[in-house]
Amino acid sequence: MAKLSQVIAQQSESAARRQFYRDAERANRRRAWPRWIQPALRVAMVLALVGGVCGGGVFLWRLGAVQHFTEGFTGVLVRATVLAGFRVDEVLVVGRNGAEKQDLLNAIKLQRGDPILGFSISQAQAELQRLPWIASATVERRLPNLVFIKVTERVPMALWQYDRKLVLIDKAGTILADQGVERFVKLPIIVGKGAPEHAPELLSRLAGEPILSPHLAAAVWVGSRRWDLRLDNGINVRLPEYDYAGALRRLSDLVSRESLFDRDIVAIDLRLPDRLIVQTAESGIPHKKASGEKI
């Protein structure tokens, strides 16, 4: 009898231990669930109910009897998800530098508290890419309450002075801004109609001449065919219509060998391939020098 009682006690203890482990496992599973699972389950129940209603109305839909009802019904459904926690609480933007944050928010037309399921990602991306600063954009929903935006901006190239206005442009000539351009005063200024289309090549050539490029203050597109350079030391450099890259190399070599920028010079004319013409401040009269001679 005592042995039977002992066996029964052991079985009860084993059953209690198994029940304890089952309860602990269920508790661990509950703790491992993300915070948004319970709201999601509530939304799923709503969707299941709606699915049943919609399924029953397929015939009427095909007859066109309830088409006018769907937009309002969908809006009610999306607003219902807000009660489950699926709303916009935060918008995170990565890659923004020149573009204004408010312009981005205005483009996607989102405010805090809006249904996070209530906007079109593709439309938001398209609206962002219509902004002058934005070259490309991606938009993601990160449920339950975060909208993530990653943008790639266009790179400012120069300030373009045209028709008595100063605007910021990129290498494609896209106008990025016409207000608040003062913070980009370190960029070169290009002047004249059609200058943005030709400036990328000029600036690329100048970048290969480190003796000249730091001195560039402005570049003027003259007669829709050639450039005049205005340097920060007051010298005006007239470049030829053809092979101005060669003329820049020639000028760079003279500046390096002859300390040309230390002279009292107001203008250098490089339009002739076999010579340069230098105008000094003292006489105001141009002096012709063969290429490579000391001056």
C-alpha positions as CSV (number, residue, x, y, z in Angstrom):
1,M,0.0,0.0,0.0
2,A,2.8,2.4,0.9
3,K,4.5,1.5,-2.4
4,L,1.3,2.3,-4.3
5,S,1.0,5.7,-2.6
6,Q,4.7,6.4,-3.4
7,V,4.1,5.6,-7.1
8,I,1.0,7.9,-7.2
9,A,3.0,10.7,-5.6
10,Q,5.8,10.4,-8.1
11,Q,3.3,10.4,-11.0
12,S,1.6,13.5,-9.6
13,E,5.0,15.2,-9.2
14,S,5.9,14.3,-12.8
15,A,2.6,15.7,-14.1
16,A,3.1,18.9,-12.2
17,R,6.6,19.3,-13.5
18,R,5.4,18.8,-17.1
19,Q,2.6,21.3,-16.6
20,F,5.2,23.8,-15.2
21,Y,7.4,23.4,-18.3
22,R,4.4,23.9,-20.6
23,D,3.4,27.0,-18.8
24,A,6.9,28.4,-18.9
25,E,7.2,27.7,-22.7
26,R,3.9,29.5,-23.4
27,A,5.1,32.4,-21.3
28,N,8.4,32.6,-23.2
29,R,6.6,32.5,-26.5
30,R,4.4,35.4,-25.4
31,R,7.4,37.4,-24.3
32,A,9.1,36.8,-27.7
33,W,6.3,38.3,-29.7
34,P,6.9,41.8,-31.1
35,R,4.9,44.6,-29.6
36,W,2.8,45.0,-32.7
37,I,1.6,41.4,-32.8
38,Q,-1.5,42.0,-30.7
39,P,-2.6,45.1,-32.6
40,A,-2.0,43.1,-35.8
41,L,-4.2,40.3,-34.6
42,R,-7.0,42.8,-33.9
43,V,-6.6,44.2,-37.4
44,A,-6.6,40.7,-38.9
45,M,-9.9,40.0,-37.1
46,V,-11.4,43.1,-38.6
47,L,-10.1,42.2,-42.1
48,A,-11.5,38.7,-41.8
49,L,-14.9,40.2,-41.0
50,V,-14.7,42.6,-43.8
51,G,-13.5,39.8,-46.2
52,G,-16.7,37.9,-45.4
53,V,-18.8,41.0,-46.1
54,C,-17.0,41.8,-49.3
55,G,-17.2,38.2,-50.5
56,G,-20.9,38.3,-50.2
57,G,-21.0,41.5,-52.2
58,V,-19.0,40.3,-55.2
59,F,-22.1,39.8,-57.3
60,L,-23.4,43.3,-56.6
61,W,-19.9,44.8,-57.3
62,R,-19.9,43.2,-60.8
63,L,-23.3,44.8,-61.4
64,G,-21.8,48.2,-60.4
65,A,-24.3,48.6,-57.6
66,V,-21.7,49.3,-54.8
67,Q,-18.8,50.9,-56.6
68,H,-19.6,54.3,-55.2
69,F,-19.4,52.8,-51.7
70,T,-15.9,51.3,-51.9
71,E,-13.8,54.4,-51.4
72,G,-15.5,55.5,-48.3
73,F,-15.5,51.9,-47.0
74,T,-11.8,51.5,-47.6
75,G,-11.2,54.8,-45.8
76,V,-13.1,53.6,-42.8
77,L,-11.1,50.4,-42.8
78,V,-7.8,52.2,-43.0
79,R,-8.8,54.6,-40.2
80,A,-9.7,51.6,-38.1
81,T,-6.1,50.4,-38.3
82,V,-5.0,53.6,-36.4
83,L,-6.9,52.3,-33.4
84,A,-4.7,49.2,-33.5
85,G,-1.5,51.4,-33.4
86,F,-0.8,51.5,-37.2
87,R,-0.2,55.3,-37.5
88,V,2.6,57.6,-38.5
89,D,4.4,58.6,-35.3
90,E,7.8,59.3,-36.9
91,V,9.3,60.1,-40.3
92,L,13.0,59.2,-40.6
93,V,15.0,60.8,-43.5
94,V,18.5,59.6,-44.6
95,G,20.6,61.4,-47.2
96,R,19.1,64.9,-46.9
97,N,21.6,67.8,-47.0
98,G,20.5,70.5,-49.4
99,A,16.8,69.8,-49.5
100,E,14.5,71.3,-46.9
101,K,12.9,68.7,-44.6
102,Q,9.5,70.5,-44.8
103,D,9.6,70.2,-48.6
104,L,10.0,66.4,-48.2
105,L,7.1,66.2,-45.8
106,N,4.9,68.3,-48.1
107,A,5.7,66.1,-51.0
108,I,4.6,62.9,-49.3
109,K,1.7,64.7,-47.7
110,L,2.0,62.9,-44.3
111,Q,1.4,64.2,-40.8
112,R,1.8,62.7,-37.4
113,G,-1.2,60.5,-36.6
114,D,-2.1,59.6,-40.2
115,P,-2.8,55.9,-41.0
116,I,0.5,54.4,-42.0
117,L,-1.3,52.1,-44.3
118,G,-3.2,55.0,-45.9
119,F,-0.7,56.3,-48.5
120,S,0.9,55.0,-51.7
121,I,4.6,54.3,-51.5
122,S,5.1,54.5,-55.3
123,Q,3.2,57.9,-55.4
124,A,5.3,59.2,-52.4
125,Q,8.5,58.3,-54.2
126,A,7.4,59.9,-57.4
127,E,6.5,63.1,-55.6
128,L,9.8,63.2,-53.9
129,Q,11.7,62.8,-57.1
130,R,9.9,65.8,-58.6
131,L,11.7,68.0,-56.1
132,P,14.7,69.8,-57.7
133,W,17.2,68.5,-55.1
134,I,16.2,64.9,-55.3
135,A,17.8,62.6,-57.8
136,S,16.2,59.4,-56.4
137,A,14.2,58.3,-53.4
138,T,12.9,55.2,-51.7
139,V,10.1,55.1,-49.1
140,E,9.4,52.2,-46.7
141,R,6.8,51.5,-44.1
142,R,8.3,50.1,-40.9
143,L,5.3,48.9,-39.0
144,P,3.7,49.8,-36.8
145,N,4.5,53.6,-36.8
146,L,7.7,54.6,-38.7
147,V,8.1,55.9,-42.3
148,F,11.6,55.6,-43.6
149,I,12.8,57.8,-46.5
150,K,16.2,57.5,-48.2
151,V,17.1,60.2,-50.7
152,T,20.0,60.7,-53.1
153,E,20.5,64.4,-53.8
154,R,21.9,66.1,-56.9
155,V,25.4,67.6,-56.4
156,P,25.6,71.4,-56.7
157,M,28.1,72.4,-59.4
158,A,28.0,76.2,-59.7
159,L,26.1,79.4,-59.2
160,W,24.6,80.5,-62.5
161,Q,24.1,84.2,-63.2
162,Y,21.6,84.8,-65.9
163,D,19.0,87.5,-66.5
164,R,20.1,89.4,-63.3
165,K,19.5,86.4,-61.1
166,L,21.8,84.0,-59.3
167,V,20.7,80.4,-59.0
168,L,22.3,77.1,-57.8
169,I,22.6,74.4,-60.5
170,D,24.0,70.9,-60.8
171,K,26.1,69.5,-63.6
172,A,23.1,68.8,-65.7
173,G,22.0,72.4,-65.5
174,T,19.1,71.6,-63.2
175,I,18.2,74.6,-61.0
176,L,18.3,73.4,-57.4
177,A,17.5,76.6,-55.6
178,D,17.0,80.3,-56.4
179,Q,16.7,81.4,-52.7
180,G,19.3,81.1,-49.9
181,V,22.2,80.5,-52.3
182,E,24.5,82.6,-50.2
183,R,25.8,79.5,-48.4
184,F,27.2,78.2,-51.7
185,V,29.4,81.2,-52.4
186,K,32.5,79.0,-52.6
187,L,31.3,77.4,-55.8
188,P,32.4,79.0,-59.1
189,I,30.0,81.4,-60.8
190,I,29.1,80.9,-64.4
191,V,27.6,83.6,-66.5
192,G,25.6,83.7,-69.7
193,K,22.9,82.0,-71.7
194,G,23.7,78.3,-72.3
195,A,26.6,78.3,-69.8
196,P,25.3,75.4,-67.7
197,E,25.4,73.0,-70.6
198,H,29.1,73.7,-71.3
199,A,30.3,74.3,-67.7
200,P,30.9,70.7,-66.7
201,E,33.6,70.2,-69.3
202,L,35.3,73.5,-68.4
203,L,35.3,72.7,-64.7
204,S,36.6,69.2,-65.4
205,R,39.5,70.6,-67.4
206,L,40.2,73.2,-64.7
207,A,40.3,70.5,-62.0
208,G,43.2,68.9,-63.9
209,E,45.1,72.2,-63.5
210,P,45.6,72.7,-59.8
211,I,47.6,75.8,-60.2
212,L,44.7,77.6,-61.9
213,S,41.5,76.1,-60.5
214,P,41.7,77.6,-57.0
215,H,41.9,81.1,-58.5
216,L,38.7,80.8,-60.5
217,A,36.1,83.3,-59.5
218,A,33.8,83.2,-62.5
219,A,33.5,81.8,-66.0
220,V,31.7,83.8,-68.7
221,W,30.2,82.0,-71.7
222,V,30.9,84.4,-74.6
223,G,29.0,84.5,-77.8
224,S,27.7,80.9,-77.2
225,R,31.2,79.6,-78.4
226,R,34.0,80.2,-75.9
227,W,34.9,81.1,-72.3
228,D,36.4,84.0,-70.5
229,L,37.8,83.3,-67.0
230,R,37.8,85.9,-64.2
231,L,40.3,85.0,-61.6
232,D,40.3,86.0,-57.9
233,N,43.5,88.1,-58.5
234,G,41.6,90.3,-60.9
235,I,43.1,88.8,-64.1
236,N,40.7,88.2,-67.1
237,V,41.8,85.1,-69.2
238,R,40.3,84.9,-72.7
239,L,40.3,81.3,-73.9
240,P,40.0,80.1,-77.5
241,E,37.0,78.6,-79.1
242,Y,38.8,75.4,-79.9
243,D,41.3,73.4,-77.8
244,Y,40.9,75.5,-74.7
245,A,42.3,72.6,-72.7
246,G,45.6,73.1,-74.4
247,A,45.5,76.8,-73.7
248,L,44.8,76.1,-70.0
249,R,47.9,73.8,-69.9
250,R,50.0,76.4,-71.6
251,L,48.8,79.1,-69.1
252,S,49.4,76.7,-66.1
253,D,52.9,76.1,-67.3
254,L,53.7,79.8,-67.6
255,V,52.2,80.5,-64.1
256,S,54.4,77.8,-62.7
257,R,57.7,78.7,-64.5
258,E,57.4,82.5,-64.6
259,S,55.3,83.4,-61.5
260,L,52.8,85.0,-63.9
261,F,50.3,85.8,-61.2
262,D,52.8,87.9,-59.3
263,R,53.0,90.4,-62.2
264,D,50.8,93.5,-62.5
265,I,48.6,91.9,-65.1
266,V,44.9,92.6,-65.9
267,A,44.3,90.4,-68.9
268,I,45.8,87.4,-70.7
269,D,44.6,86.5,-74.2
270,L,45.1,82.9,-75.3
271,R,42.9,82.9,-78.3
272,L,45.8,82.6,-80.7
273,P,47.4,79.2,-80.8
274,D,51.0,80.3,-81.3
275,R,51.2,83.3,-78.8
276,L,49.6,84.9,-75.8
277,I,48.8,88.6,-75.3
278,V,49.4,90.1,-71.9
279,Q,47.9,93.4,-70.8
280,T,49.5,95.1,-67.8
281,A,47.9,97.6,-65.4
282,E,50.6,100.1,-65.8
283,S,50.4,100.8,-69.5
284,G,47.0,99.4,-70.3
285,I,48.6,98.4,-73.6
286,P,48.7,94.7,-74.6
287,H,52.1,93.1,-75.1
288,K,52.5,90.2,-77.5
289,K,54.8,87.4,-76.4
290,A,55.6,84.2,-78.2
291,S,54.5,81.1,-76.4
292,G,57.2,80.0,-74.0
293,E,59.1,83.3,-73.8
294,K,59.8,85.0,-70.5
295,I,57.6,88.0,-69.8
